[in-house]
């Protein structure tokens, strides 16, 4: 394995373990302050990571997404991910910012404008992770629709992404004239109605925000099974997947590539990152003891939709190199506790990958698309 890897971290609360907020270095009193998130993202940027994702949902953090959860021993309450990213953006310079948006209950026109604005605020480092919701409890918060089937959820998500992309293109790059002498600020001929009609979406456009600096901010999605694999292959720039081992990674990457081909995107770059929850320490025994202590406090052994790695940065580097052979182009790591496991990534894993020639030693681009090796796309409405 000699091809450099891409690396991301997923930030959520005090970390992905439900008892993380009780760790000695945790900052539970600061979870709803901007400084907390700025500190975490700046640490990720010091590690030269490609991007961070910021979790979000229309419900409290819970192990039971479909009903009430009365537990009081876990982190409760969250900030809006897009607004957190916008607050962090001016205080960082290089790292990509990818907040989560629940597309099932969010209008694409609103989110297209919010993510375009984030791209301007960050000077080209924005993306969005699209997330569907089949939870009756979350649907009840909005109160406008019934719960959709899995098939309909992902079909609507694909339409939602298409609306985003058309809205981002609805202003041509040179639509703004800003000519004081003639009094012309915009060329109306270079603003376009998108006229999208789908099964559940009807959007006329154009956007009210000019085309973002990246042209198209990055669209990402988390995928566990065939329907979301198809969403990634047909609509996204980046998929986060949850293989159990290298063989499973090979199968998953194949499913995404098949979906790309079916969507006539075989020649495009679609990144597939493997997700891993990480408990990292200088030696494996210490990491194992820390997880056991957290599990005891939580009252149950921690499990996840993603593979859980308990060990050292060097051991994790071995695993990433092996799994990359299966076709994964990068990894998104979920720190079990914050800031401890994030710092183990930035000060332990990153130097180890650099030593092996598997990770950058400096940022080489100024945009998130640049970090991922993706060109700035041409505007679909521009005629030569």
ChimeraX attribute file (.defattr): number of C-alpha atoms within 10 A of each C-alpha:
attribute: neighborCount
match mode: 1-to-1
recipient: residues
	/A:1	13
	/A:2	11
	/A:3	12
	/A:4	17
	/A:5	22
	/A:6	22
	/A:7	24
	/A:8	23
	/A:9	23
	/A:10	21
	/A:11	24
	/A:12	22
	/A:13	27
	/A:14	26
	/A:15	23
	/A:16	21
	/A:17	26
	/A:18	24
	/A:19	23
	/A:20	28
	/A:21	23
	/A:22	18
	/A:23	17
	/A:24	8
	/A:25	13
	/A:26	17
	/A:27	16
	/A:28	15
	/A:29	9
	/A:30	13
	/A:31	20
	/A:32	14
	/A:33	11
	/A:34	15
	/A:35	13
	/A:36	18
	/A:37	21
	/A:38	19
	/A:39	15
	/A:40	18
	/A:41	28
	/A:42	18
	/A:43	19
	/A:44	23
	/A:45	20
	/A:46	16
	/A:47	23
	/A:48	22
	/A:49	26
	/A:50	27
	/A:51	26
	/A:52	24
	/A:53	24
	/A:54	25
	/A:55	20
	/A:56	22
	/A:57	18
	/A:58	19
	/A:59	18
	/A:60	16
	/A:61	18
	/A:62	16
	/A:63	11
	/A:64	11
	/A:65	18
	/A:66	15
	/A:67	13
	/A:68	12
	/A:69	12
	/A:70	8
	/A:71	10
	/A:72	7
	/A:73	12
	/A:74	17
	/A:75	20
	/A:76	13
	/A:77	11
	/A:78	17
	/A:79	16
	/A:80	15
	/A:81	21
	/A:82	25
	/A:83	15
	/A:84	18
	/A:85	27
	/A:86	21
	/A:87	18
	/A:88	23
	/A:89	25
	/A:90	13
	/A:91	13
	/A:92	19
	/A:93	15
	/A:94	25
	/A:95	29
	/A:96	31
	/A:97	30
	/A:98	28
	/A:99	27
	/A:100	21
	/A:101	24
	/A:102	18
	/A:103	21
	/A:104	22
	/A:105	18
	/A:106	13
	/A:107	15
	/A:108	23
	/A:109	19
	/A:110	12
	/A:111	18
	/A:112	25
	/A:113	20
	/A:114	17
	/A:115	27
	/A:116	27
	/A:117	21
	/A:118	29
	/A:119	28
	/A:120	19
	/A:121	18
	/A:122	26
	/A:123	19
	/A:124	27
	/A:125	29
	/A:126	33
	/A:127	30
	/A:128	25
	/A:129	23
	/A:130	21
	/A:131	22
	/A:132	21
	/A:133	21
	/A:134	16
	/A:135	17
	/A:136	16
	/A:137	18
	/A:138	21
	/A:139	20
	/A:140	13
	/A:141	11
	/A:142	12
	/A:143	11
	/A:144	9
	/A:145	11
	/A:146	12
	/A:147	17
	/A:148	17
	/A:149	10
	/A:150	14
	/A:151	11
	/A:152	14
	/A:153	19
	/A:154	22
	/A:155	18
	/A:156	20
	/A:157	23
	/A:158	22
	/A:159	21
	/A:160	25
	/A:161	20
	/A:162	17
	/A:163	26
	/A:164	25
	/A:165	21
	/A:166	24
	/A:167	30
	/A:168	29
	/A:169	26
	/A:170	26
	/A:171	29
	/A:172	22
	/A:173	17
	/A:174	13
	/A:175	17
	/A:176	17
	/A:177	13
	/A:178	12
	/A:179	10
	/A:180	8
	/A:181	6
	/A:182	8
	/A:183	9
	/A:184	12
	/A:185	12
	/A:186	15
	/A:187	14
	/A:188	12
	/A:189	9
	/A:190	15
	/A:191	23
	/A:192	19
	/A:193	15
	/A:194	20
	/A:195	14
	/A:196	15
	/A:197	12
	/A:198	15
	/A:199	9
	/A:200	10
	/A:201	14
	/A:202	13
	/A:203	18
	/A:204	15
	/A:205	17
	/A:206	19
	/A:207	23
	/A:208	15
	/A:209	15
	/A:210	23
	/A:211	27
	/A:212	23
	/A:213	21
	/A:214	23
	/A:215	23
	/A:216	27
	/A:217	29
	/A:218	24
	/A:219	20
	/A:220	27
	/A:221	24
	/A:222	22
	/A:223	20
	/A:224	15
	/A:225	12
	/A:226	13
	/A:227	16
	/A:228	26
	/A:229	28
	/A:230	23
	/A:231	25
	/A:232	29
	/A:233	29
	/A:234	22
	/A:235	25
	/A:236	24
	/A:237	22
	/A:238	23
	/A:239	27
	/A:240	23
	/A:241	28
	/A:242	21
	/A:243	22
	/A:244	16
	/A:245	13
	/A:246	18
	/A:247	12
	/A:248	14
	/A:249	23
	/A:250	17
	/A:251	14
	/A:252	25
	/A:253	24
	/A:254	15
	/A:255	18
	/A:256	25
	/A:257	21
	/A:258	18
	/A:259	23
	/A:260	24
	/A:261	15
	/A:262	13
	/A:263	14
	/A:264	12
	/A:265	16
	/A:266	15
	/A:267	8
	/A:268	12
	/A:269	16
	/A:270	23
	/A:271	25
	/A:272	29
	/A:273	27
	/A:274	29
	/A:275	25
	/A:276	27
	/A:277	25
	/A:278	27
	/A:279	29
	/A:280	31
	/A:281	22
	/A:282	13
	/A:283	14
	/A:284	16
	/A:285	13
	/A:286	16
	/A:287	19
	/A:288	17
	/A:289	12
	/A:290	17
	/A:291	22
	/A:292	15
	/A:293	15
	/A:294	23
	/A:295	18
	/A:296	13
	/A:297	15
	/A:298	17
	/A:299	11
	/A:300	11
	/A:301	13
	/A:302	17
	/A:303	11
	/A:304	11
	/A:305	13
	/A:306	18
	/A:307	16
	/A:308	18
	/A:309	18
	/A:310	23
	/A:311	19
	/A:312	23
	/A:313	27
	/A:314	19
	/A:315	16
	/A:316	22
	/A:317	19
	/A:318	13
	/A:319	14
	/A:320	21
	/A:321	20
	/A:322	15
	/A:323	24
	/A:324	22
	/A:325	16
	/A:326	18
	/A:327	19
	/A:328	25
	/A:329	21
	/A:330	24
	/A:331	22
	/A:332	25
	/A:333	24
	/A:334	25
	/A:335	27
	/A:336	29
	/A:337	30
	/A:338	23
	/A:339	20
	/A:340	19
	/A:341	22
	/A:342	28
	/A:343	21
	/A:344	19
	/A:345	28
	/A:346	19
	/A:347	16
	/A:348	21
	/A:349	22
	/A:350	24
	/A:351	20
	/A:352	20
	/A:353	22
	/A:354	14
	/A:355	11
	/A:356	14
	/A:357	15
	/A:358	20
	/A:359	21
	/A:360	19
	/A:361	14
	/A:362	10
	/A:363	15
	/A:364	11
	/A:365	13
	/A:366	15
	/A:367	26
	/A:368	26
	/A:369	24
	/A:370	18
	/A:371	19
	/A:372	23
	/A:373	12
	/A:374	16
	/A:375	12
	/A:376	14
	/A:377	12
	/A:378	12
	/A:379	18
	/A:380	12
	/A:381	16
	/A:382	14
	/A:383	6
	/A:384	3
